[in-house]
Amino acid sequence: MERPELNRRFGFLLHDVSRLLRKRFDRRAEEMGLTRAQWSVIAHLYRQEGVNQATLADRLDIKQITLARLADRLEAAGWLRRHPHPEDRRAKCLFLTPKTHSKLGRMRALADEVQAEALRGFSPSQHEDVIELLLRVKGNLIAAAGEEQAGAGTAALPLK
């Protein structure tokens, strides 16, 4: 039995929106021959190239072995390359290849198209409001996690 009152619960709604965005992006990204998981690795590397595998696995919230397998496939397909870490010979740092850099524009365009689909009918100011509100939610959760680690409980961030 479906419970329609849950459709307006923040956590359920956020999960549903995230799931639908991922599914829509998966369909669009197929044309590039990448899975969402692979695209996520590339997107995070674009944000911080040269990061080591353990750090990237943590940021992606996946196990290190899962990232290693993703990186193996991406490396074999020419999307990324591994280099030894300069200070830890056991660690590998990940870098995007020229092939990947040449396709980043198309990858960003696909992401922009999916975002435009999701925000269809929103005015530019409403679009910006959604982003700002989600950034505040993210900040609140980061602050709450930090306070929990410090043993201080949770609190919301102040308004701008």
Secondary structure, 3 states (H helix, E strand, C coil): CCCHHHHHCHHHHHHHHHHHHHHHHHHHHHHHCCCHHHHHHHHHHHHCCCCEHHHHHHHHCCCHHHHHHHHHHHHHCCCEEEEECCCCCCCEEEEECHHHHHHHHHHHHHHHHHHHHHCCCCCHHHHHHHHHHHHHHHHHHHHHHHHHHHCCCCCCCCCC
